[in-house]
Amino acid sequence: MSQPIFVYMTFENEEQARAIGKALLERRCIACINIFPAVTSMYWWKGEIQHASEVAAVAKSTVEAFKELEQTVKELHSYDVPCIVAWPLATGHSPFLQWIEDETQYSQKV
């Protein structure tokens, strides 16, 4: 079985999140994306504290699909340094984890 992961990303706006989410789904890098509109972000950028309204998202994927997922987001994202981070799922509802594997192209190549 592939290693399932959650991938956290932030986007400039909901339109960008939807467009990149759709591209990831079409390329079968992810099984699902949950988009959370209107989050407030505070962060350091170029030596100054910044405040911005962003859109956050969590995608369900696999370790095997992460490299193409990351490349796709970098190609389509407007940020110089987009947030694309992942963490493994240690355990979960077996049918749900199987669904993630079934819906990503990388698990089907193994």
N, CA, C and O atoms as CSV, one atom per row, in Angstrom:
chain,resi,resn,atom,element,x,y,z
A,1,MET,N,N,0.841,-1.193,0.000
A,1,MET,CA,C,0.000,0.000,0.000
A,1,MET,C,C,0.878,1.246,0.000
A,1,MET,O,O,1.915,1.284,0.662
A,2,SER,N,N,0.464,2.245,-0.733
A,2,SER,CA,C,1.168,3.527,-0.772
A,2,SER,C,C,1.047,4.222,0.581
A,2,SER,O,O,0.125,3.947,1.349
A,3,GLN,N,N,1.979,5.120,0.864
A,3,GLN,CA,C,1.941,5.906,2.096
A,3,GLN,C,C,1.029,7.112,1.886
A,3,GLN,O,O,1.378,8.016,1.128
A,4,PRO,N,N,-0.147,7.144,2.549
A,4,PRO,CA,C,-1.034,8.300,2.393
A,4,PRO,C,C,-0.490,9.508,3.150
A,4,PRO,O,O,0.129,9.375,4.206
A,5,ILE,N,N,-0.738,10.691,2.584
A,5,ILE,CA,C,-0.304,11.947,3.199
A,5,ILE,C,C,-1.406,12.991,3.086
A,5,ILE,O,O,-2.274,12.908,2.217
A,6,PHE,N,N,-1.357,13.969,3.977
A,6,PHE,CA,C,-2.113,15.201,3.835
A,6,PHE,C,C,-1.112,16.257,3.368
A,6,PHE,O,O,0.013,16.311,3.864
A,7,VAL,N,N,-1.520,17.090,2.418
A,7,VAL,CA,C,-0.664,18.160,1.909
A,7,VAL,C,C,-1.358,19.489,2.182
A,7,VAL,O,O,-2.473,19.731,1.720
A,8,TYR,N,N,-0.675,20.347,2.943
A,8,TYR,CA,C,-1.191,21.673,3.276
A,8,TYR,C,C,-0.584,22.686,2.318
A,8,TYR,O,O,0.627,22.696,2.099
A,9,MET,N,N,-1.426,23.536,1.751
A,9,MET,CA,C,-0.974,24.570,0.824
A,9,MET,C,C,-1.748,25.859,1.095
A,9,MET,O,O,-2.857,25.830,1.627
A,10,THR,N,N,-1.146,26.989,0.720
A,10,THR,CA,C,-1.860,28.264,0.760
A,10,THR,C,C,-1.826,28.881,-0.631
A,10,THR,O,O,-0.916,28.637,-1.423
A,11,PHE,N,N,-2.854,29.693,-0.904
A,11,PHE,CA,C,-3.027,30.298,-2.219
A,11,PHE,C,C,-3.397,31.764,-2.085
A,11,PHE,O,O,-3.869,32.212,-1.041
A,12,GLU,N,N,-3.174,32.498,-3.158
A,12,GLU,CA,C,-3.474,33.929,-3.187
A,12,GLU,C,C,-4.969,34.193,-3.035
A,12,GLU,O,O,-5.367,35.141,-2.357
A,13,ASN,N,N,-5.805,33.350,-3.670
A,13,ASN,CA,C,-7.249,33.540,-3.608
A,13,ASN,C,C,-7.947,32.214,-3.937
A,13,ASN,O,O,-7.297,31.233,-4.301
A,14,GLU,N,N,-9.252,32.200,-3.806
A,14,GLU,CA,C,-10.006,30.966,-4.028
A,14,GLU,C,C,-9.948,30.510,-5.487
A,14,GLU,O,O,-9.912,29.311,-5.766
A,15,GLU,N,N,-9.941,31.459,-6.405
A,15,GLU,CA,C,-9.848,31.106,-7.831
A,15,GLU,C,C,-8.570,30.317,-8.111
A,15,GLU,O,O,-8.600,29.303,-8.807
A,16,GLN,N,N,-7.453,30.787,-7.567
A,16,GLN,CA,C,-6.184,30.091,-7.757
A,16,GLN,C,C,-6.217,28.709,-7.092
A,16,GLN,O,O,-5.743,27.733,-7.673
A,17,ALA,N,N,-6.765,28.624,-5.895
A,17,ALA,CA,C,-6.855,27.341,-5.197
A,17,ALA,C,C,-7.676,26.337,-5.996
A,17,ALA,O,O,-7.298,25.172,-6.114
A,18,ARG,N,N,-8.800,26.791,-6.544
A,18,ARG,CA,C,-9.647,25.903,-7.355
A,18,ARG,C,C,-8.954,25.466,-8.643
A,18,ARG,O,O,-9.037,24.302,-9.035
A,19,ALA,N,N,-8.277,26.394,-9.293
A,19,ALA,CA,C,-7.600,26.065,-10.557
A,19,ALA,C,C,-6.472,25.064,-10.326
A,19,ALA,O,O,-6.346,24.087,-11.066
A,20,ILE,N,N,-5.661,25.301,-9.312
A,20,ILE,CA,C,-4.560,24.377,-9.030
A,20,ILE,C,C,-5.106,23.058,-8.501
A,20,ILE,O,O,-4.593,21.994,-8.849
A,21,GLY,N,N,-6.137,23.112,-7.665
A,21,GLY,CA,C,-6.767,21.882,-7.184
A,21,GLY,C,C,-7.291,21.036,-8.329
A,21,GLY,O,O,-7.124,19.816,-8.332
A,22,LYS,N,N,-7.924,21.680,-9.306
A,22,LYS,CA,C,-8.446,20.947,-10.464
A,22,LYS,C,C,-7.310,20.313,-11.263
A,22,LYS,O,O,-7.419,19.167,-11.698
A,23,ALA,N,N,-6.216,21.060,-11.455
A,23,ALA,CA,C,-5.067,20.514,-12.184
A,23,ALA,C,C,-4.487,19.305,-11.456
A,23,ALA,O,O,-4.124,18.315,-12.091
A,24,LEU,N,N,-4.401,19.378,-10.148
A,24,LEU,CA,C,-3.884,18.250,-9.365
A,24,LEU,C,C,-4.790,17.033,-9.477
A,24,LEU,O,O,-4.312,15.903,-9.575
A,25,LEU,N,N,-6.104,17.267,-9.462
A,25,LEU,CA,C,-7.057,16.165,-9.630
A,25,LEU,C,C,-6.946,15.557,-11.027
A,25,LEU,O,O,-6.928,14.335,-11.177
A,26,GLU,N,N,-6.871,16.411,-12.045
A,26,GLU,CA,C,-6.778,15.918,-13.419
A,26,GLU,C,C,-5.505,15.104,-13.653
A,26,GLU,O,O,-5.511,14.139,-14.417
A,27,ARG,N,N,-4.420,15.496,-12.996
A,27,ARG,CA,C,-3.155,14.760,-13.122
A,27,ARG,C,C,-3.095,13.567,-12.163
A,27,ARG,O,O,-2.113,12.824,-12.143
A,28,ARG,N,N,-4.150,13.394,-11.376
A,28,ARG,CA,C,-4.290,12.299,-10.404
A,28,ARG,C,C,-3.167,12.301,-9.365
A,28,ARG,O,O,-2.734,11.251,-8.890
A,29,CYS,N,N,-2.709,13.512,-9.027
A,29,CYS,CA,C,-1.732,13.674,-7.950
A,29,CYS,C,C,-2.422,13.621,-6.590
A,29,CYS,O,O,-1.796,13.312,-5.576
A,30,ILE,N,N,-3.714,13.925,-6.583
A,30,ILE,CA,C,-4.485,13.944,-5.339
A,30,ILE,C,C,-5.816,13.225,-5.553
A,30,ILE,O,O,-6.308,13.099,-6.675
A,31,ALA,N,N,-6.375,12.762,-4.446
A,31,ALA,CA,C,-7.706,12.158,-4.480
A,31,ALA,C,C,-8.779,13.192,-4.155
A,31,ALA,O,O,-9.929,13.046,-4.569
A,32,CYS,N,N,-8.407,14.237,-3.414
A,32,CYS,CA,C,-9.379,15.221,-2.928
A,32,CYS,C,C,-8.630,16.455,-2.463
A,32,CYS,O,O,-7.466,16.373,-2.070
A,33,ILE,N,N,-9.301,17.602,-2.508
A,33,ILE,CA,C,-8.757,18.826,-1.911
A,33,ILE,C,C,-9.887,19.532,-1.169
A,33,ILE,O,O,-10.989,19.693,-1.695
A,34,ASN,N,N,-9.596,19.948,0.055
A,34,ASN,CA,C,-10.521,20.759,0.844
A,34,ASN,C,C,-9.984,22.182,0.850
A,34,ASN,O,O,-8.842,22.418,1.246
A,35,ILE,N,N,-10.811,23.132,0.410
A,35,ILE,CA,C,-10.396,24.524,0.299
A,35,ILE,C,C,-11.083,25.332,1.392
A,35,ILE,O,O,-12.304,25.298,1.545
A,36,PHE,N,N,-10.265,26.056,2.146
A,36,PHE,CA,C,-10.750,26.883,3.252
A,36,PHE,C,C,-10.541,28.349,2.899
A,36,PHE,O,O,-9.426,28.856,3.022
A,37,PRO,N,N,-11.600,29.047,2.458
A,37,PRO,CA,C,-11.439,30.440,2.039
A,37,PRO,C,C,-11.212,31.379,3.218
A,37,PRO,O,O,-11.604,31.100,4.351
A,38,ALA,N,N,-10.576,32.480,2.916
A,38,ALA,CA,C,-10.428,33.614,3.836
A,38,ALA,C,C,-9.747,33.270,5.153
A,38,ALA,O,O,-10.346,33.387,6.221
A,39,VAL,N,N,-8.500,32.847,5.070
A,39,VAL,CA,C,-7.688,32.722,6.277
A,39,VAL,C,C,-6.778,33.943,6.345
A,39,VAL,O,O,-6.365,34.473,5.314
A,40,THR,N,N,-6.473,34.381,7.539
A,40,THR,CA,C,-5.558,35.494,7.720
A,40,THR,C,C,-4.181,34.934,8.019
A,40,THR,O,O,-4.011,34.129,8.935
A,41,SER,N,N,-3.211,35.360,7.250
A,41,SER,CA,C,-1.838,34.896,7.438
A,41,SER,C,C,-0.953,36.057,7.865
A,41,SER,O,O,-1.063,37.169,7.348
A,42,MET,N,N,-0.077,35.776,8.816
A,42,MET,CA,C,0.951,36.728,9.246
A,42,MET,C,C,2.275,35.990,9.121
A,42,MET,O,O,2.406,34.860,9.592
A,43,TYR,N,N,3.270,36.633,8.480
A,43,TYR,CA,C,4.509,35.928,8.194
A,43,TYR,C,C,5.642,36.916,7.929
A,43,TYR,O,O,5.417,38.093,7.648
A,44,TRP,N,N,6.857,36.401,8.028
A,44,TRP,CA,C,8.023,37.184,7.662
A,44,TRP,C,C,8.245,37.071,6.172
A,44,TRP,O,O,8.191,35.969,5.626
A,45,TRP,N,N,8.497,38.192,5.493
A,45,TRP,CA,C,8.867,38.182,4.084
A,45,TRP,C,C,9.788,39.352,3.821
A,45,TRP,O,O,9.420,40.507,4.032
A,46,LYS,N,N,10.987,39.047,3.358
A,46,LYS,CA,C,11.997,40.050,3.024
A,46,LYS,C,C,12.255,41.004,4.184
A,46,LYS,O,O,12.330,42.220,4.008
A,47,GLY,N,N,12.390,40.417,5.383
A,47,GLY,CA,C,12.775,41.180,6.564
A,47,GLY,C,C,11.663,41.943,7.251
A,47,GLY,O,O,11.929,42.687,8.195
A,48,GLU,N,N,10.441,41.787,6.814
A,48,GLU,CA,C,9.319,42.506,7.423
A,48,GLU,C,C,8.163,41.563,7.722
A,48,GLU,O,O,7.958,40.569,7.026
A,49,ILE,N,N,7.421,41.886,8.756
A,49,ILE,CA,C,6.217,41.122,9.074
A,49,ILE,C,C,5.108,41.564,8.125
A,49,ILE,O,O,4.823,42.754,7.991
A,50,GLN,N,N,4.499,40.596,7.480
A,50,GLN,CA,C,3.430,40.846,6.519
A,50,GLN,C,C,2.104,40.302,7.047
A,50,GLN,O,O,2.081,39.398,7.882
A,51,HIS,N,N,1.003,40.863,6.550
A,51,HIS,CA,C,-0.355,40.394,6.837
A,51,HIS,C,C,-1.040,40.218,5.481
A,51,HIS,O,O,-0.945,41.080,4.608
A,52,ALA,N,N,-1.726,39.097,5.321
A,52,ALA,CA,C,-2.412,38.875,4.048
A,52,ALA,C,C,-3.634,37.994,4.263
A,52,ALA,O,O,-3.679,37.169,5.175
A,53,SER,N,N,-4.615,38.191,3.406
A,53,SER,CA,C,-5.756,37.282,3.343
A,53,SER,C,C,-5.395,36.234,2.296
A,53,SER,O,O,-5.049,36.574,1.165
A,54,GLU,N,N,-5.475,34.967,2.672
A,54,GLU,CA,C,-5.138,33.880,1.767
A,54,GLU,C,C,-6.227,32.821,1.818
A,54,GLU,O,O,-7.197,32.935,2.567
A,55,VAL,N,N,-6.047,31.804,1.014
A,55,VAL,CA,C,-6.907,30.632,1.015
A,55,VAL,C,C,-6.015,29.448,1.354
A,55,VAL,O,O,-4.954,29.276,0.753
A,56,ALA,N,N,-6.437,28.632,2.313
A,56,ALA,CA,C,-5.677,27.439,2.683
A,56,ALA,C,C,-6.376,26.214,2.118
A,56,ALA,O,O,-7.584,26.229,1.881
A,57,ALA,N,N,-5.612,25.159,1.904
A,57,ALA,CA,C,-6.188,23.914,1.401
A,57,ALA,C,C,-5.424,22.723,1.961
A,57,ALA,O,O,-4.226,22.796,2.233
A,58,VAL,N,N,-6.153,21.627,2.124
A,58,VAL,CA,C,-5.551,20.353,2.509
A,58,VAL,C,C,-5.955,19.335,1.451
A,58,VAL,O,O,-7.140,19.133,1.183
A,59,ALA,N,N,-4.952,18.697,0.855
A,59,ALA,CA,C,-5.202,17.678,-0.164
A,59,ALA,C,C,-4.838,16.306,0.387
A,59,ALA,O,O,-3.951,16.166,1.230
A,60,LYS,N,N,-5.547,15.298,-0.113
A,60,LYS,CA,C,-5.255,13.915,0.244
A,60,LYS,C,C,-4.483,13.303,-0.906
A,60,LYS,O,O,-4.940,13.321,-2.048
A,61,SER,N,N,-3.301,12.756,-0.603
A,61,SER,CA,C,-2.435,12.235,-1.647
A,61,SER,C,C,-1.598,11.088,-1.096
A,61,SER,O,O,-1.920,10.497,-0.065
A,62,THR,N,N,-0.508,10.786,-1.815
A,62,THR,CA,C,0.435,9.756,-1.378
A,62,THR,C,C,1.852,10.289,-1.514
A,62,THR,O,O,2.110,11.225,-2.271
A,63,VAL,N,N,2.761,9.679,-0.771
A,63,VAL,CA,C,4.173,10.049,-0.872
A,63,VAL,C,C,4.643,9.904,-2.317
A,63,VAL,O,O,5.395,10.737,-2.822
A,64,GLU,N,N,4.194,8.842,-2.971
A,64,GLU,CA,C,4.609,8.569,-4.345
A,64,GLU,C,C,4.188,9.676,-5.315
A,64,GLU,O,O,4.869,9.900,-6.316
A,65,ALA,N,N,3.098,10.360,-5.044
A,65,ALA,CA,C,2.591,11.406,-5.929
A,65,ALA,C,C,3.117,12.798,-5.576
A,65,ALA,O,O,2.904,13.749,-6.327
A,66,PHE,N,N,3.805,12.922,-4.434
A,66,PHE,CA,C,4.167,14.254,-3.950
A,66,PHE,C,C,5.062,15.034,-4.914
A,66,PHE,O,O,4.854,16.231,-5.108
A,67,LYS,N,N,6.040,14.385,-5.514
A,67,LYS,CA,C,6.973,15.116,-6.387
A,67,LYS,C,C,6.234,15.802,-7.538
A,67,LYS,O,O,6.479,16.976,-7.816
A,68,GLU,N,N,5.333,15.080,-8.208
A,68,GLU,CA,C,4.575,15.709,-9.305
A,68,GLU,C,C,3.598,16.748,-8.766
A,68,GLU,O,O,3.390,17.783,-9.399
A,69,LEU,N,N,3.001,16.489,-7.615
A,69,LEU,CA,C,2.115,17.463,-6.975
A,69,LEU,C,C,2.867,18.768,-6.746
A,69,LEU,O,O,2.400,19.841,-7.127
A,70,GLU,N,N,4.033,18.664,-6.120
A,70,GLU,CA,C,4.841,19.850,-5.824
A,70,GLU,C,C,5.205,20.600,-7.108
A,70,GLU,O,O,5.088,21.825,-7.162
A,71,GLN,N,N,5.639,19.883,-8.125
A,71,GLN,CA,C,6.023,20.505,-9.393
A,71,GLN,C,C,4.829,21.219,-10.036
A,71,GLN,O,O,4.969,22.328,-10.550
A,72,THR,N,N,3.671,20.585,-10.006
A,72,THR,CA,C,2.464,21.191,-10.587
A,72,THR,C,C,2.107,22.483,-9.870
A,72,THR,O,O,1.816,23.493,-10.512
A,73,VAL,N,N,2.128,22.455,-8.542
A,73,VAL,CA,C,1.797,23.666,-7.779
A,73,VAL,C,C,2.801,24.771,-8.094
A,73,VAL,O,O,2.404,25.913,-8.325
A,74,LYS,N,N,4.081,24.452,-8.107
A,74,LYS,CA,C,5.101,25.465,-8.404
A,74,LYS,C,C,4.917,26.060,-9.793
A,74,LYS,O,O,5.125,27.259,-9.978
A,75,GLU,N,N,4.532,25.250,-10.769
A,75,GLU,CA,C,4.319,25.742,-12.136
A,75,GLU,C,C,3.145,26.718,-12.228
A,75,GLU,O,O,3.195,27.686,-12.987
A,76,LEU,N,N,2.097,26.460,-11.459
A,76,LEU,CA,C,0.848,27.216,-11.607
A,76,LEU,C,C,0.645,28.313,-10.564
A,76,LEU,O,O,-0.243,29.151,-10.721
A,77,HIS,N,N,1.441,28.322,-9.514
A,77,HIS,CA,C,1.243,29.242,-8.386
A,77,HIS,C,C,1.857,30.605,-8.670
A,77,HIS,O,O,2.853,30.706,-9.386
A,78,SER,N,N,1.265,31.645,-8.110
A,78,SER,CA,C,1.769,33.005,-8.312
A,78,SER,C,C,2.854,33.397,-7.308
A,78,SER,O,O,3.573,34.369,-7.538
A,79,TYR,N,N,2.989,32.668,-6.210
A,79,TYR,CA,C,3.983,33.025,-5.185
A,79,TYR,C,C,5.383,32.577,-5.612
A,79,TYR,O,O,5.547,31.576,-6.310
A,80,ASP,N,N,6.387,33.342,-5.177
A,80,ASP,CA,C,7.778,32.945,-5.386
A,80,ASP,C,C,8.107,31.684,-4.588
A,80,ASP,O,O,8.834,30.810,-5.061
A,81,VAL,N,N,7.566,31.603,-3.379
A,81,VAL,CA,C,7.833,30.480,-2.480
A,81,VAL,C,C,6.497,29.970,-1.926
A,81,VAL,O,O,6.137,30.293,-0.794
A,82,PRO,N,N,5.767,29.179,-2.708
A,82,PRO,CA,C,4.471,28.701,-2.213
A,82,PRO,C,C,4.629,27.703,-1.061
A,82,PRO,O,O,5.596,26.943,-1.003
A,83,CYS,N,N,3.674,27.727,-0.167
A,83,CYS,CA,C,3.633,26.765,0.936
A,83,CYS,C,C,3.092,25.442,0.392
A,83,CYS,O,O,1.944,25.367,-0.047
A,84,ILE,N,N,3.922,24.408,0.426
A,84,ILE,CA,C,3.528,23.058,0.015
A,84,ILE,C,C,4.215,22.121,0.996
A,84,ILE,O,O,5.388,21.795,0.818
A,85,VAL,N,N,3.511,21.688,2.015
A,85,VAL,CA,C,4.097,20.804,3.021
A,85,VAL,C,C,3.188,19.598,3.232
A,85,VAL,O,O,1.971,19.679,3.060
A,86,ALA,N,N,3.795,18.494,3.604
A,86,ALA,CA,C,3.022,17.263,3.761
A,86,ALA,C,C,3.384,16.569,5.063
A,86,ALA,O,O,4.495,16.704,5.576
A,87,TRP,N,N,2.422,15.827,5.581
A,87,TRP,CA,C,2.694,14.977,6.737
A,87,TRP,C,C,2.025,13.624,6.500
A,87,TRP,O,O,0.949,13.546,5.908
A,88,PRO,N,N,2.687,12.550,6.977
A,88,PRO,CA,C,2.143,11.210,6.764
A,88,PRO,C,C,0.942,10.948,7.664
A,88,PRO,O,O,0.825,11.506,8.755
A,89,LEU,N,N,0.068,10.099,7.187
A,89,LEU,CA,C,-1.066,9.664,7.991
A,89,LEU,C,C,-0.672,8.346,8.655
A,89,LEU,O,O,-0.508,7.329,7.981
A,90,ALA,N,N,-0.525,8.369,9.956
A,90,ALA,CA,C,-0.069,7.187,10.686
A,90,ALA,C,C,-1.114,6.084,10.693
A,90,ALA,O,O,-0.780,4.899,10.656
A,91,THR,N,N,-2.365,6.475,10.739
A,91,THR,CA,C,-3.447,5.511,10.765
A,91,THR,C,C,-4.720,6.206,10.312
A,91,THR,O,O,-4.771,7.432,10.212
A,92,GLY,N,N,-5.736,5.418,10.042
A,92,GLY,CA,C,-7.002,6.000,9.619
A,92,GLY,C,C,-7.975,4.915,9.217
A,92,GLY,O,O,-7.663,3.725,9.266
A,93,HIS,N,N,-9.142,5.340,8.824
A,93,HIS,CA,C,-10.204,4.436,8.374
A,93,HIS,C,C,-9.713,3.748,7.099
A,93,HIS,O,O,-9.500,4.403,6.079
A,94,SER,N,N,-9.536,2.447,7.159
A,94,SER,CA,C,-8.924,1.694,6.051
A,94,SER,C,C,-9.578,1.941,4.695
A,94,SER,O,O,-8.857,2.138,3.716
A,95,PRO,N,N,-10.909,1.941,4.586
A,95,PRO,CA,C,-11.509,2.219,3.276
A,95,PRO,C,C,-11.175,3.614,2.753
A,95,PRO,O,O,-11.020,3.797,1.546
A,96,PHE,N,N,-11.063,4.590,3.635
A,96,PHE,CA,C,-10.697,5.946,3.216
A,96,PHE,C,C,-9.266,5.973,2.697
A,96,PHE,O,O,-8.998,6.567,1.652
A,97,LEU,N,N,-8.353,5.343,3.409
A,97,LEU,CA,C,-6.958,5.303,2.980
A,97,LEU,C,C,-6.816,4.553,1.665
A,97,LEU,O,O,-6.007,4.931,0.817
A,98,GLN,N,N,-7.593,3.498,1.491
A,98,GLN,CA,C,-7.569,2.752,0.230
A,98,GLN,C,C,-8.089,3.616,-0.913
A,98,GLN,O,O,-7.566,3.563,-2.027
A,99,TRP,N,N,-9.121,4.414,-0.635
A,99,TRP,CA,C,-9.673,5.321,-1.641
A,99,TRP,C,C,-8.610,6.312,-2.122
A,99,TRP,O,O,-8.497,6.569,-3.321
A,100,ILE,N,N,-7.828,6.872,-1.185
A,100,ILE,CA,C,-6.751,7.791,-1.574
A,100,ILE,C,C,-5.801,7.079,-2.531
A,100,ILE,O,O,-5.433,7.625,-3.571
A,101,GLU,N,N,-5.411,5.878,-2.181
A,101,GLU,CA,C,-4.497,5.115,-3.037
A,101,GLU,C,C,-5.120,4.834,-4.401
A,101,GLU,O,O,-4.467,4.997,-5.432
A,102,ASP,N,N,-6.367,4.416,-4.403
A,102,ASP,CA,C,-7.040,4.072,-5.656
A,102,ASP,C,C,-7.174,5.257,-6.604
A,102,ASP,O,O,-7.135,5.084,-7.822
A,103,GLU,N,N,-7.331,6.452,-6.058
A,103,GLU,CA,C,-7.607,7.629,-6.883
A,103,GLU,C,C,-6.368,8.392,-7.326
A,103,GLU,O,O,-6.485,9.374,-8.059
A,104,THR,N,N,-5.200,7.970,-6.905
A,104,THR,CA,C,-3.976,8.616,-7.378
A,104,THR,C,C,-3.293,7.694,-8.374
A,104,THR,O,O,-3.244,6.482,-8.167
A,105,GLN,N,N,-2.774,8.250,-9.436
A,105,GLN,CA,C,-2.183,7.443,-10.499
A,105,GLN,C,C,-0.937,6.712,-10.044
A,105,GLN,O,O,-0.632,5.645,-10.577
A,106,TYR,N,N,-0.208,7.246,-9.083
A,106,TYR,CA,C,1.061,6.655,-8.690
A,106,TYR,C,C,0.891,5.321,-8.007
A,106,TYR,O,O,1.718,4.426,-8.182
A,107,SER,N,N,-0.163,5.170,-7.235
A,107,SER,CA,C,-0.391,3.888,-6.571
A,107,SER,C,C,-0.728,2.815,-7.589
A,107,SER,O,O,-0.470,1.635,-7.352
A,108,GLN,N,N,-1.301,3.205,-8.718
A,108,GLN,CA,C,-1.699,2.245,-9.732
A,108,GLN,C,C,-0.516,1.761,-10.562
A,108,GLN,O,O,-0.617,0.748,-11.254
A,109,LYS,N,N,0.601,2.474,-10.500
A,109,LYS,CA,C,1.795,2.067,-11.253
A,109,LYS,C,C,2.656,1.092,-10.472
A,109,LYS,O,O,3.494,0.403,-11.054
A,110,VAL,N,N,2.461,1.025,-9.163
A,110,VAL,CA,C,3.305,0.178,-8.299
A,110,VAL,C,C,2.928,-1.273,-8.463
A,110,VAL,O,O,3.521,-2.141,-7.823
